[in-house]
Amino acid sequence: MRLLRWPEIFLAVLVAALEAYRFGDTTTPMVSHAAWTPQRKLEMRNEVRDLWYHGYTSYMQFAFPLDELAPLSCTGRGPDWDMPENFARNDVSGNFSLTLIDSLDTLVVLNDRAGFEDAVRNVIRWVSFDVNTKPQIFETNIRVLGGLLSGHLFASRTGQPFHLPWYRGELLTMAHDLGQRLLPAFSTPTGLPYARINLRHGIPAGESVGTCTAGAGSFILEFATLSRLTGDPRFEKAAYKAFFALWNRRSDIGLVGNTVNAWTGDWTYPQVSSVGAGIDSFLEYALKWYILSGDHEFLDVWNESYAAIMRYSRSLDGLWYRQVHMTNGEKAYDTLDSLSAFWPGLQVLAGDIENAIKSHLLYWQLWKRHAGIPEVWDMSYKQATSLQYPLRPEFIESTWYLYRATRDTMYLDIGKTVFSDLLLRAKVECGIAGIRDLRSNSLEDRMESFVLSETLKYLYLLFDEENPIHNDDSNYVFTTEGHILSLEQKYLKLPSATVRRLRRAESPQCPAYEPPYFFGADDMPGLYVGIRSRADFDYARFLISTALSDGDETWWHPNGWCTVPVVDLFTQEFILSVDGKTVEEDTKPSLEKIYPISDGFMVKSITGVRTRIVSRLDGRGYDVAKLGPHTVLTGQTVYINDSALATTLNHGKKTQTGKRHTDVQLRIFIDFVDTSLYIPSIAGGLISDAVFTASTGQFAGDPTVPHPPNGKALRFGQGEGVRLVRDPENPTGCQEYKQTFADEAILVHRGVCTFLEKLMRAHEVGASGVVVINDSEMEINPSATEEDLEGIGDSLDDAAVVVLRESDGRQVSAMLDVAEDRHTRRVVLVLEGTQLDTASVEHKPAEEHLRFAEDPVLYINGHALLNTKLLV
């Protein structure tokens, strides 16, 4: 968009905006649209529901028990028996009532219990997989197997409205039968499956061995769920082997290719990588299987692949993702496809909301230009090269994710536009038709099953604020076909004690969304704004060459300009040296240089080591992701004990008499008094273990120097940590405490008294320090006047005061809410970098007594390397 000049027109903007904004709200004002009241959302939800039932009842009336509806001819569609090579039709049509099975859990989302029960009965009565058809195993897995499993979970679970008392697991039995018919496809030397299989006769002689990464590697959600529910491990083992057969063949820069030979495992021409067709669900399932199961191996895959994509595939402006050569990351094609519109939604699920907003804006401009998403778009020529739109769900899915994450009503406006276009362009007398050409609106005589299982499901959820799925704090995920899968605790494989100890060092929770904020001029207040007020909002329109609409012109101003986004590198690589000079890379560092320990890696010499750092999604700094040939996994720590650094570091060492560090890293976590009650996550998505950056006090004890050479040792956050508590009768810490403490740290809010008074009152009753929650997001370092400090001397040197940002304080307060509600838990605070598990270096006895440097944290451009600690 064109930014307005400050402060000349700030007052005009503020007066107009206050009519639509509330401070702290993310709502975007809409000049030409009505406000999104609860009643309006309900009306839109019901309109979407009506359109869904128009498609569903048309299928049941004109097409069932065939696979799909032909809405223009008012008939049904099944396999093309005369042309087996008609893959466009036969890949999904297996003569197994596809649309009915694919729609089972949409009836749940629509809260139609009677319709769900009738659909389950019809599937049991009509569907058999003993059919002489050869569908694609990927499509059969995501549409049919996923639909059966989701239907089974709702029909069988007690305590929820879709439990069917008469149901005896028939859908699961059918899923097991189907799974066994698909298993022979995985009988290759690599474990990668053939693309297609005959459900009655298995793999035909001479079957093609070509497949794509998504088609070969996107089975873990459905297959592993089937294994967990049935106790038959074959499916999970096959899916796991296929997934890692692909991942282990990634290029040296961390990218997988698009197409592969299932028999040899060789990547096939043109060896390109992207986030769209051919790869999309492979990336999706890496993250979602971790969410569903807690298997950290898949989180590691996601983290490494995401970093590679953000480095090589993401465009320089940060708004779209290119097809690149998998071996060197160079651009291969300037095209993107409609399937890649799922990517912003997956970015939201991963916690990268900022980049999700950017990439979604591009697809929104495509929709505005075409009233649909064309199958292929050329960014160089700014033209669609394939103008078909079979009503795919990916853009709508991402819109739903972004609305749930930001609550910005712009996404409701987008949903309203999408629905109006679908209603106008695709609704016909006998159902909902795909669009053959977005220019002429010529229609296809086909309603794909995903229209009912995904497209309208996500659109319905967008407007249904009270849907139970929005309050579900379980480990559920939507599969790539929009099926809802979850696993109860009894089906989860809890990690070993070693893995739990390693992994709880970092919480993989998503950071909360922060809306854009405009600071006021002079003494005027600032303003929270919506997505449309972002500086880079208008740039997406420029990329697609979309004409200005009336709504867009509202945000245009002749004194403004279109801002080209400036994108920070997501990953960076360095060859380290002690003195900053260029050195030759050590391509094979020995174990004397880098060696693994129980919770990460010990680095004895940094010289020549190629190091990759990755931006953290919580915005708190960076993590080291790779050291030479070693991958640093989530939760692991890199300890640097290079004696050559000692001299260099001593030159710049800060002393007690010099200026203090301005911040310190606090690890705060919920500790389980009874370890048998350990659970991998806390209900409601609460962060249970995280590292926060706190501003340090410039008086009393220095938390960045816990063991000063000529002073009192600090108790605050030392060793295994101290308990973090709060006093509800003294929330600001400005009153005298009525109880005593045993080295606990006290959480308090900003109040009328000074930071010095807060610390003095806490210290008087035995506390080791105070953690103050600021009333804003500003960083503040508590200080005291010389006159005040003269009166206390060094009596506070063994206690510390630190300050958290308001948003961080809310998260810590929520941890305490849980701990105080359940007496089996407590909240613990540890100063990051104050201890080293000596057992982790037991094979190096001489290093058992290593101590951290006075400042154990390394920094790059003022941002901390949070998983790296100095020992010198």
Long-range contacts (C-beta under 8 A, 24 or more apart in sequence): 1-532, 1-533, 1-534, 1-535, 1-536, 1-537, 1-538, 1-555, 1-556, 1-560, 1-562, 1-563, 2-538, 2-555, 2-556, 2-557, 2-560, 2-561, 2-562, 3-535, 3-560, 3-561, 3-563, 4-557, 4-559, 4-560, 5-559, 5-560, 6-518, 6-521, 7-521, 7-522, 7-524, 8-559, 9-557, 9-559, 10-520, 10-521, 10-524, 11-524, 13-527, 14-520, 14-524, 14-525, 14-527, 17-527, 17-529, 21-527, 21-528, 21-529, 23-525, 23-527, 23-528, 24-528, 25-528, 26-406, 26-407, 26-408, 26-513, 26-515, 26-528, 26-530, 27-407, 27-408, 27-409, 27-530, 28-408, 28-409, 28-410, 28-529, 28-530, 28-531, 28-532, 28-533, 29-530, 30-409, 30-413, 30-551, 31-551, 31-554, 32-550, 32-551, 32-554, 33-413, 33-416, 33-551, 36-409, 36-412, 38-465, 41-412, 41-463, 41-464, 41-465, 42-463, 44-412, 44-415, 44-416, 44-419, 44-463, 45-460, 45-463, 45-464, 47-419, 47-423, 48-419, 48-456, 48-459, 48-460, 48-463, 49-110, 49-460, 51-419, 51-422, 51-423, 51-427, 51-432, 51-456, 52-106, 52-110, 52-452, 52-456, 52-457, 52-460, 54-427, 54-431, 54-432, 55-431, 55-432, 55-447, 55-451, 55-452, 55-456, 56-103, 56-452, 58-430, 58-431, 58-432, 58-447, 59-99, 59-100, 59-431, 59-447, 59-452, 60-100, 62-430, 62-431, 63-99, 64-97, 64-99, 64-100, 64-122, 64-126, 65-97, 65-100, 65-122, 65-126, 65-127, 66-95, 66-97, 67-92, 67-93, 67-94, 67-95, 67-96, 67-97, 67-98, 67-99, 67-449, 68-92, 68-93, 68-98, 68-99, 68-446, 68-447, 68-448, 68-449, 69-99, 69-430, 69-431, 69-446, 69-447, 70-445, 70-446, 70-447, 71-428, 71-429, 71-430, 71-431, 71-432, 71-433, 71-445, 71-446, 71-447, 72-428, 72-430, 72-433, 72-443, 72-444, 72-445, 73-430, 73-445, 74-429, 74-430, 77-446, 79-133, 79-135, 84-134, 87-136, 90-133, 90-134, 90-135, 91-135, 91-136, 91-139, 91-196, 92-135, 92-136, 92-139, 92-140, 92-143, 92-448, 92-449, 93-133, 93-135, 94-129, 94-131, 94-133, 94-135, 94-140, 94-144, 94-199, 95-131, 95-133, 96-127, 96-128, 96-129, 96-131, 96-144, 97-122, 97-123, 97-126, 97-127, 98-143, 98-144, 98-449, 99-447, 99-449, 99-452, 100-126, 100-127, 101-127, 101-143, 101-144, 101-147, 101-148, 101-151, 102-143, 102-144, 102-147, 102-449, 102-450, 102-452, 102-453, 102-481, 103-147, 103-449, 103-452, 103-453, 104-147, 104-148, 104-150, 104-151, 104-154, 105-147, 105-150, 105-151, 105-154, 105-453, 105-482, 105-483, 105-484, 106-452, 106-453, 106-456, 106-457, 106-482, 108-154, 108-162, 108-484, 109-457, 109-460, 109-461, 109-467, 109-469, 109-484, 110-460, 111-161, 111-467, 113-161, 113-162, 116-151, 116-154, 116-155, 116-162, 117-164, 119-151, 120-151, 120-155, 120-164, 120-167, 120-171, 123-148, 123-151, 123-171, 123-174, 124-170, 124-171, 124-174, 127-174, 129-174, 129-177, 129-178, 129-181, 129-199, 130-199, 130-200, 131-199, 131-200, 132-198, 132-199, 132-200, 132-201, 133-198, 133-199, 133-200, 134-196, 134-197, 134-198, 134-199, 134-204, 135-196, 135-197, 135-199, 136-195, 136-196, 136-215, 137-182, 137-185, 137-193, 137-194, 137-195, 137-196, 137-197, 137-215, 138-195, 138-214, 138-215, 138-216, 138-218, 138-219, 140-178, 140-182, 141-182, 141-218, 141-219, 141-222, 141-223, 142-218, 142-222, 142-281, 142-479, 142-480, 142-481, 142-483, 143-449, 143-450, 143-453, 143-481, 144-178, 145-175, 145-178, 145-179, 145-182, 145-222, 145-223, 145-226, 146-221, 146-222, 146-479, 146-481, 146-483, 146-485, 147-453, 147-481, 147-483, 148-172, 148-174, 148-175, 148-178, 149-175, 149-222, 149-225, 149-226, 149-229, 149-483, 149-485, 150-479, 150-483, 150-484, 150-485, 152-229, 153-484, 153-485, 153-486, 154-484, 172-229, 172-230, 175-226, 176-226, 176-230, 176-232, 179-223, 179-226, 179-232, 179-235, 183-234, 183-235, 183-238, 186-238, 186-241, 186-242, 188-262, 188-263, 189-263, 189-264, 189-265, 190-245, 190-262, 190-263, 190-264, 190-265, 191-238, 191-241, 191-242, 191-245, 192-216, 192-217, 192-242, 192-245, 192-246, 192-260, 192-262, 192-263, 192-265, 193-219, 193-238, 193-242, 193-262, 194-262, 195-262, 209-261, 209-262, 209-263, 209-264, 210-259, 210-260, 210-261, 210-262, 210-268, 211-259, 211-260, 211-262, 212-258, 212-259, 212-260, 212-277, 212-278, 212-279, 213-246, 213-256, 213-257, 213-258, 213-259, 213-260, 213-278, 213-279, 213-282, 214-277, 214-278, 214-279, 214-280, 214-281, 214-282, 215-278, 216-242, 216-245, 216-246, 216-260, 216-262, 217-242, 217-243, 217-245, 217-246, 217-247, 217-282, 217-285, 218-281, 218-282, 218-284, 218-285, 218-480, 219-243, 219-285, 220-285, 220-289, 220-298, 221-285, 221-288, 221-289, 221-292, 221-477, 221-479, 221-480, 221-485, 222-479, 222-485, 224-289, 224-293, 225-292, 225-485, 225-487, 228-487, 228-491, 229-491, 243-282, 243-285, 243-286, 243-298, 243-301, 246-282, 247-301, 250-305, 250-326, 251-326, 251-327, 252-327, 253-308, 253-311, 253-312, 253-326, 253-327, 253-328, 253-329, 254-304, 254-305, 254-307, 254-308, 255-305, 255-308, 255-309, 255-312, 255-313, 255-324, 255-326, 255-327, 255-329, 256-282, 256-305, 256-326, 257-326, 267-326, 270-332, 271-325, 271-326, 271-327, 272-323, 272-324, 272-325, 272-326, 272-332, 272-333, 273-309, 273-312, 273-313, 273-323, 273-324, 273-325, 273-326, 274-313, 274-321, 274-322, 274-323, 274-324, 274-336, 274-340, 275-309, 275-313, 275-321, 275-340, 275-343, 276-321, 276-323, 276-336, 276-337, 276-339, 276-340, 276-343, 277-337, 277-339, 277-340, 280-339, 280-340, 280-342, 280-343, 280-480, 281-480, 283-309, 283-346, 284-342, 284-346, 284-480, 285-480, 287-346, 287-349, 287-350, 288-349, 288-477, 288-478, 288-479, 291-349, 291-475, 291-477, 292-475, 292-476, 292-477, 292-485, 292-486, 292-487, 293-475, 293-487, 293-492, 293-493, 294-475, 294-492, 294-493, 294-494, 294-495, 294-680, 295-493, 296-495, 296-499, 296-503, 296-633, 296-634, 296-635, 299-508, 299-634, 300-631, 300-633, 300-634, 302-350, 303-614, 303-625, 303-634, 304-625, 304-631, 306-350, 306-352, 307-570, 307-571, 307-612, 307-614, 307-625, 308-571, 310-355, 310-570, 310-571, 311-569, 311-570, 311-571, 314-355, 314-567, 314-570, 316-567, 317-539, 317-543, 317-564, 317-565, 317-567, 318-355, 318-358, 318-565, 318-567, 319-358, 319-359, 319-361, 319-362, 319-536, 319-539, 319-540, 319-543, 319-565, 320-359, 320-362, 320-379, 320-543, 321-359, 322-379, 334-378, 334-379, 334-380, 335-376, 335-377, 335-378, 335-379, 335-385, 336-376, 336-377, 336-379, 337-375, 337-376, 337-377, 338-373, 338-374, 338-375, 338-376, 338-389, 338-392, 338-394, 338-395, 339-392, 339-394, 340-394, 341-373, 341-392, 341-394, 341-395, 341-397, 341-398, 342-394, 342-397, 342-398, 342-480, 343-398, 344-398, 344-401, 344-402, 345-394, 345-397, 345-398, 345-400, 345-401, 345-402, 348-398, 348-401, 348-402, 348-404, 348-405, 348-510, 349-401, 349-510, 350-510, 350-617, 351-509, 351-510, 351-511, 351-617, 351-618, 352-617, 353-402, 353-405, 353-406, 353-510, 353-511, 353-513, 356-398, 356-401, 356-402, 356-405, 357-402, 357-406, 357-531, 357-534, 358-536, 358-540, 358-565, 360-398, 360-399, 360-402, 361-531, 361-536, 361-537, 361-539, 361-540, 362-540, 362-543, 362-544, 363-395, 363-398, 364-395, 364-414, 364-540, 365-540, 365-541, 365-543, 365-544, 365-546, 366-544, 367-395, 367-414, 367-417, 367-418, 367-421, 368-417, 368-546, 368-549, 369-544, 369-545, 369-546, 369-547, 370-438, 371-421, 371-425, 371-438, 372-421, 372-425, 372-435, 372-438, 374-438, 379-543, 382-543, 382-544, 382-545, 384-438, 387-437, 387-438, 387-439, 388-434, 388-435, 388-436, 388-437, 388-438, 388-444, 389-434, 389-435, 389-438, 390-434, 390-435, 390-444, 390-446, 390-448, 391-422, 391-426, 391-432, 391-434, 391-435, 391-447, 391-448, 391-450, 391-451, 391-455, 392-450, 392-455, 393-450, 393-451, 393-454, 393-455, 393-457, 393-458, 393-482, 396-454, 396-455, 396-458, 396-459, 396-462, 397-454, 397-458, 397-478, 397-482, 399-458, 399-462, 400-458, 400-459, 400-461, 400-462, 403-462, 404-470, 405-513, 406-513, 406-515, 406-531, 407-513, 408-515, 408-530, 408-531, 409-530, 410-530, 410-531, 410-532, 411-462, 411-531, 412-462, 412-463, 415-459, 415-462, 415-463, 418-459, 419-459, 422-455, 450-481, 450-482, 453-481, 453-482, 453-483, 454-481, 454-482, 457-482, 458-482, 473-683, 473-684, 473-685, 475-681, 489-679, 492-680, 494-678, 494-680, 495-680, 498-598, 500-678, 501-599, 502-598, 502-599, 502-635, 502-636, 503-634, 503-635, 504-635, 504-669, 504-689, 505-599, 505-635, 505-636, 505-637, 505-667, 505-689, 506-634, 506-635, 506-689, 506-690, 506-691, 506-867, 507-669, 507-687, 507-688, 507-689, 507-690, 508-634, 509-685, 509-686, 509-687, 509-688, 509-690, 510-617, 510-685, 511-617, 511-618, 511-619, 512-807, 514-777, 514-807, 535-563, 535-565, 536-563, 536-564, 536-565, 538-562, 538-563, 539-563, 539-564, 539-565, 568-615, 569-615, 570-614, 570-615, 571-612, 571-613, 571-614, 571-615, 571-625, 572-612, 572-613, 573-610, 573-611, 573-612, 573-613, 574-610, 574-611, 574-613, 575-608, 575-609, 575-610, 575-611, 576-606, 576-607, 576-608, 576-609, 576-610, 576-611, 577-606, 577-607, 577-608, 578-606, 578-607, 578-642, 578-644, 578-645, 578-648, 579-648, 583-607, 583-608, 584-608, 585-610, 586-610, 586-628, 587-628, 588-628, 588-629, 589-627, 589-628, 589-629, 594-627, 594-628, 594-630, 595-844, 596-630, 597-639, 597-840, 597-841, 598-837, 598-839, 598-840, 599-635, 599-636, 599-637, 599-837, 599-840, 600-632, 600-636, 600-637, 600-638, 600-639, 600-840, 600-867, 601-627, 601-630, 601-632, 601-636, 601-637, 601-638, 601-639, 602-639, 602-641, 602-841, 602-844, 602-847, 603-627, 603-638, 603-639, 603-640, 603-641, 603-642, 604-641, 604-642, 605-642, 605-644, 606-640, 606-642, 606-645, 607-642, 607-644, 613-860, 613-865, 616-866, 620-691, 620-692, 620-693, 620-863, 620-864, 620-866, 621-693, 621-860, 621-863, 621-864, 621-865, 621-866, 622-860, 622-863, 622-864, 622-865, 622-866, 623-865, 623-866, 623-867, 623-868, 624-865, 624-867, 624-868, 632-867, 636-867, 637-867, 637-868, 637-869, 638-867, 638-868, 638-869, 639-836, 639-850, 639-868, 639-869, 639-871, 640-858, 640-868, 640-869, 640-870, 640-871, 640-872, 641-847, 641-850, 641-871, 641-872, 642-872, 643-872, 645-870, 645-872, 646-872, 649-853, 649-870, 649-872, 653-854, 653-855, 654-704, 654-854, 654-855, 656-702, 656-705, 656-708, 656-710, 656-711, 660-696, 660-698, 660-702, 660-704, 661-696, 661-702, 661-704, 661-855, 662-695, 662-696, 662-779, 662-781, 663-693, 663-694, 663-695, 663-696, 663-779, 664-693, 664-694, 664-696, 664-703, 664-704, 664-802, 664-831, 664-832, 665-691, 665-692, 665-693, 665-694, 665-831, 665-832, 665-833, 665-857, 665-864, 665-866, 666-691, 666-692, 666-693, 666-694, 666-717, 666-771, 666-802, 666-804, 666-829, 666-830, 666-831, 666-832, 667-691, 667-692, 667-721, 667-829, 667-830, 667-831, 667-832, 668-692, 668-724, 668-812, 668-815, 668-827, 668-828, 668-829, 668-830, 669-815, 669-827, 669-828, 669-830, 670-815, 670-818, 670-819, 670-825, 670-826, 670-827, 670-828, 671-825, 671-826, 671-827, 671-828, 672-824, 672-825, 673-823, 673-824, 673-825, 673-826, 674-824, 677-824, 682-818, 686-811, 686-814, 686-815, 686-818, 687-811, 687-814, 687-815, 688-815, 688-818, 690-811, 691-832, 691-866, 692-804, 692-808, 692-811, 692-812, 693-808, 693-864, 694-771, 694-802, 694-803, 694-804, 694-808, 695-779, 695-780, 695-781, 695-782, 695-802, 695-803, 695-804, 696-781, 696-800, 696-802, 697-755, 697-759, 697-781, 697-782, 697-783, 697-800, 697-801, 697-802, 697-803, 698-781, 698-782, 698-783, 698-784, 699-756, 699-782, 699-783, 699-784, 699-789, 699-796, 699-801, 700-759, 700-796, 700-797, 700-799, 700-800, 700-801, 701-769, 701-796, 701-797, 701-798, 701-799, 701-800, 702-800, 703-769, 703-800, 703-802, 703-831, 704-854, 704-855, 705-854, 706-831, 706-834, 708-797, 711-794, 711-797, 712-794, 712-797, 712-798, 713-798, 714-768, 714-797, 714-798, 714-799, 714-800, 715-743, 715-768, 715-769, 715-798, 715-799, 716-745, 716-768, 716-769, 716-799, 716-800, 716-829, 716-831, 717-745, 717-768, 717-769, 717-800, 717-829, 717-830, 717-831, 717-834, 718-831, 718-834, 718-835, 719-834, 719-835, 720-828, 720-830, 720-835, 721-828, 721-829, 721-830, 722-768, 722-828, 722-829, 723-826, 723-827, 723-828, 723-829, 724-771, 724-812, 724-816, 724-827, 724-828, 724-829, 725-816, 725-827, 726-813, 726-816, 732-758, 733-757, 733-758, 733-761, 733-762, 733-770, 733-772, 734-758, 734-761, 735-761, 736-761, 737-761, 737-762, 737-764, 737-765, 739-765, 740-765, 740-766, 741-765, 741-766, 741-767, 742-766, 743-767, 743-768, 744-768, 745-769, 745-770, 745-771, 745-829, 746-770, 746-771, 747-771, 747-773, 747-809, 747-812, 747-813, 747-816, 748-772, 748-773, 749-773, 749-775, 749-809, 750-774, 750-775, 754-784, 754-788, 755-782, 755-783, 755-784, 755-801, 755-803, 756-782, 756-784, 756-788, 756-789, 756-792, 758-801, 759-796, 759-799, 759-800, 759-801, 760-792, 760-796, 762-799, 763-795, 763-796, 763-799, 767-799, 768-798, 768-799, 768-800, 769-799, 769-800, 769-801, 769-802, 770-801, 770-802, 771-802, 771-803, 771-804, 771-812, 771-829, 772-801, 772-802, 772-803, 772-804, 773-803, 773-804, 773-806, 773-808, 773-809, 773-810, 773-812, 773-813, 774-803, 774-804, 774-805, 774-806, 774-809, 775-806, 776-805, 776-806, 777-805, 777-806, 777-807, 778-805, 779-803, 779-805, 832-856, 832-857, 832-866, 832-869, 833-857, 833-869, 833-870, 836-869, 836-871
